[in-house]
Amino acid sequence: MSLEVTGKLIAKYDTQQVSEKFKKREFVIELAEEINGNVYTNFAKMQLVQNKCDIIDRYNEGDQVKVSFNIKGNKWERDGKVNYITNLDAWRVESANAAPAGNGNSGQQSSAPAYNNNGGNAGGNNNFNSTPSYNPSPETIDDLPF
């Protein structure tokens, strides 16, 4: 499943050589969503792997970027305990300001980066600013304690 988000680049870390055959580089983007005049901010740590590690070099902290990524998960067992690890594996990073016209982003506000899922999701919804199919907003679910 291929997903896409647009946000502000907050941090980029050095490439890590995890094993002889595997290297990764992590970076963080700030994602913001406006709901009823309130801005909710999230931070997503993503990773680039292998020959993709250098594609973040052309961007500076503070730049608006559009990141295409896949969700990858692994099951990890140790001492009888099972853990699950989820990674957001980026495979493309591009400037959010240079996005071509007609890609579905024309309704986004420039004041705050918006969640964006042009890869599609289970509900067929292509923009998190309209009724999301996961991580629902407060007005769509009222059983939250806040």
C-alpha positions as CSV (number, residue, x, y, z in Angstrom):
1,M,0.0,0.0,0.0
2,S,1.5,3.3,-1.1
3,L,0.6,6.4,0.9
4,E,1.5,10.1,0.7
5,V,1.7,12.9,3.3
6,T,2.7,16.5,3.1
7,G,4.4,18.3,6.0
8,K,7.4,20.3,7.3
9,L,10.8,18.6,7.6
10,I,11.7,18.9,11.2
11,A,14.9,16.8,11.5
12,K,17.2,14.6,9.4
13,Y,19.5,12.1,11.0
14,D,22.8,10.5,9.8
15,T,22.7,7.3,7.8
16,Q,23.1,4.2,10.0
17,Q,24.8,1.0,8.7
18,V,22.6,-1.5,10.6
19,S,24.2,-4.6,9.1
20,E,26.6,-5.4,6.3
21,K,23.8,-5.5,3.8
22,F,21.3,-3.0,5.3
23,K,21.5,0.8,5.9
24,K,18.8,3.3,6.8
25,R,18.4,7.0,7.4
26,E,15.6,8.5,9.5
27,F,13.9,11.9,9.3
28,V,10.9,13.5,11.0
29,I,8.1,15.5,9.4
30,E,5.5,17.6,11.2
31,L,1.9,17.0,10.1
32,A,-0.9,19.3,11.1
33,E,-4.6,19.0,10.6
34,E,-7.1,21.8,11.2
35,I,-10.4,20.7,12.8
36,N,-13.0,23.3,13.7
37,G,-10.4,26.0,14.0
38,N,-8.0,24.0,16.1
39,V,-4.7,22.7,14.7
40,Y,-3.7,19.2,15.8
41,T,0.0,18.5,15.2
42,N,1.7,15.1,14.9
43,F,5.3,14.2,14.2
44,A,6.1,11.2,12.1
45,K,9.5,9.6,12.0
46,M,10.1,8.0,8.7
47,Q,13.0,6.1,7.2
48,L,14.8,5.8,3.9
49,V,16.6,2.6,3.2
50,Q,19.5,1.3,1.1
51,N,20.1,3.5,-2.0
52,K,17.3,5.9,-1.1
53,C,19.2,7.3,2.0
54,D,20.6,10.3,0.2
55,I,17.3,11.7,-1.3
56,I,16.6,13.8,1.8
57,D,19.9,15.7,1.4
58,R,18.5,18.2,-1.1
59,Y,16.0,19.4,1.6
60,N,16.6,21.6,4.6
61,E,14.9,21.5,8.0
62,G,11.8,23.8,7.7
63,D,11.1,22.9,4.0
64,Q,7.6,21.7,3.1
65,V,7.9,18.2,1.6
66,K,5.7,15.6,0.1
67,V,6.7,12.1,1.1
68,S,5.5,8.9,-0.6
69,F,5.9,5.9,1.7
70,N,4.8,2.3,2.5
71,I,3.9,0.9,5.9
72,K,6.1,-2.0,6.8
73,G,5.7,-4.2,9.9
74,N,7.6,-7.0,11.5
75,K,6.9,-9.4,14.3
76,W,9.8,-9.7,16.8
77,E,10.0,-12.4,19.5
78,R,12.4,-12.4,22.5
79,D,12.3,-14.2,25.8
80,G,8.8,-15.4,25.0
81,K,7.4,-11.9,24.4
82,V,6.0,-10.8,21.1
83,N,6.5,-7.3,19.9
84,Y,5.4,-5.6,16.6
85,I,7.5,-3.0,14.9
86,T,6.0,-0.6,12.3
87,N,8.1,1.4,10.0
88,L,7.1,4.2,7.6
89,D,9.4,3.4,4.6
90,A,9.8,6.5,2.4
91,W,10.6,5.9,-1.2
92,R,10.1,9.4,-2.7
93,V,10.6,12.9,-1.2
94,E,9.8,16.0,-3.2
95,S,9.1,19.6,-2.5
96,A,5.5,20.3,-1.6
97,N,5.8,23.7,-3.3
98,A,6.6,22.1,-6.6
99,A,3.7,19.7,-6.7
100,P,2.1,19.6,-10.2
101,A,-1.4,21.0,-10.6
102,G,-4.3,18.6,-10.6
103,N,-2.9,16.1,-8.2
104,G,-5.7,16.4,-5.6
105,N,-3.8,18.9,-3.4
106,S,-5.5,22.1,-4.7
107,G,-7.9,22.2,-1.7
108,Q,-5.1,22.3,0.9
109,Q,-4.4,25.4,2.9
110,S,-0.9,26.6,2.8
111,S,-0.9,27.8,6.5
112,A,-0.6,24.3,7.9
113,P,0.5,21.1,6.2
114,A,-2.4,18.7,5.8
115,Y,-2.6,14.9,6.0
116,N,-2.8,13.6,2.5
117,N,-3.3,10.1,1.2
118,N,-3.3,10.2,-2.6
119,G,-2.4,6.5,-2.6
120,G,-5.9,5.7,-1.4
121,N,-7.2,3.9,1.6
122,A,-9.9,1.4,2.5
123,G,-12.7,4.0,2.3
124,G,-11.6,5.3,-1.1
125,N,-11.0,8.7,0.4
126,N,-8.1,10.6,-1.0
127,N,-7.8,13.5,1.4
128,F,-7.6,13.4,5.2
129,N,-9.2,16.8,5.4
130,S,-12.5,15.3,4.5
131,T,-14.0,12.6,6.6
132,P,-11.0,10.3,7.4
133,S,-11.3,6.6,7.4
134,Y,-8.9,6.1,10.2
135,N,-7.6,8.4,13.0
136,P,-11.0,10.0,13.0
137,S,-11.5,13.6,14.0
138,P,-13.3,14.6,17.2
139,E,-16.5,15.6,15.3
140,T,-16.9,12.1,13.7
141,I,-16.5,10.2,17.0
142,D,-17.9,11.6,20.2
143,D,-16.9,8.8,22.6
144,L,-13.4,10.2,23.3
145,P,-12.7,11.5,26.9
146,F,-11.6,14.9,25.6
